[in-house]
Amino acid sequence: MKPKRIANRDMSEYVSARKPFVNNNDSAYARREGNLYVAYSWGNHFPMYIYDSIANMWFGNRDKYSRSTSKHQTYARPSSDDITWSDTDYLKSILLMGGYVQEAAARVKGEPT
């Protein structure tokens, strides 16, 4: 099933509810990846927000990329006061490892993440 096409102004509602979507011009989207919900701006090279359902945590990207991505980050911000802010590389590590718990375990063991 295709994700729902939505206006930018509706992204926060969808991200907060962890629902898949794509915005009207295909420049931002969100989807489930295993136990993770991920909202992206302009492709999977820039995750904006990740929700890890195992850790019950939100992660947000504090990096700046472009004006349009900054707008996406504002529009898509989940309605949570408890967001762990990190950089793009750390969020990509969480995605690569399949979740925060796995990434943290690898880091503690000294394994590459």
Residue pairs with C-beta under 8 A, 6 or more apart in sequence:
2 22
3 20
3 21
3 22
3 29
3 30
3 31
4 14
4 19
4 20
4 21
4 22
5 21
5 22
5 23
5 24
6 14
6 21
6 22
6 23
6 24
7 23
7 24
8 23
8 24
8 28
8 71
8 72
8 75
9 75
10 21
11 21
11 23
11 28
11 30
11 39
11 72
11 75
11 76
12 75
12 76
12 77
12 78
12 79
14 20
14 21
14 30
15 30
15 37
15 39
15 49
15 76
15 77
15 78
16 78
16 79
16 80
18 30
18 32
18 37
18 51
19 30
20 29
20 30
20 31
20 32
21 29
21 30
22 28
22 29
23 29
23 72
27 41
27 42
27 68
27 72
28 39
28 40
28 41
28 42
28 48
28 72
28 75
28 76
29 39
29 40
30 37
30 38
30 39
30 40
30 49
30 76
31 37
31 38
32 38
33 95
34 98
34 99
35 52
35 53
35 54
35 98
35 99
36 50
36 51
36 52
36 53
36 94
36 95
36 98
36 99
37 50
37 51
37 53
38 47
38 49
38 50
38 51
38 95
39 47
39 48
39 49
39 50
39 76
40 46
40 47
40 48
41 48
41 65
41 68
41 69
41 72
41 73
41 76
42 65
42 66
42 68
42 69
42 72
46 61
46 63
46 65
46 69
46 88
47 61
47 88
47 91
47 92
47 95
48 60
48 61
48 69
48 72
48 73
48 76
49 58
49 59
49 60
49 61
49 76
49 77
49 78
49 83
50 58
50 59
50 91
50 94
50 95
51 57
51 58
51 59
51 78
52 59
52 94
52 99
52 100
52 101
54 99
54 100
54 101
55 99
55 100
55 101
57 82
57 84
57 100
58 78
58 80
58 82
58 83
58 84
59 83
59 84
59 85
59 86
59 90
59 91
59 94
59 100
60 73
60 77
60 83
60 84
60 85
60 86
61 73
61 85
61 86
61 87
61 88
61 91
62 85
62 86
62 87
63 87
63 88
64 70
65 88
77 83
93 103
93 113
94 100
94 103
96 103
96 113
97 103
97 106
97 113
103 113
106 112
106 113
107 113
